[in-house]
């Protein structure tokens, strides 16, 4: 498998990524060793969804696959579920084409 498996529960696809993909349904409160940094999940994260590996400010770029896939719409803490409630996709959007640059 390509990428880095984090504590048997998340997949970080490239070193540049600031999110990991949940490899199972994950419960809020779970502690994860993310490359030597302890992260507590702040909310439930469904299988296949993303959780933040670091603090992100409103407007920060979300990296997955080593590429920008979204921009945060509010501050995101480490361990937060990253989804439509706190991030907006930038992929395939001509009106946001410069966001990923």
Secondary structure, DSSP 8 states (H G I E B T S, - for coil): --SEEETTTEEE-STT-SEEEESS-B-TT-EEEETTEEEE-SS-B-TT-EEESS-B-TT-EEEETTEEEEEESS-B-TT-EESTTTEEE-TT-GGGTTTT-
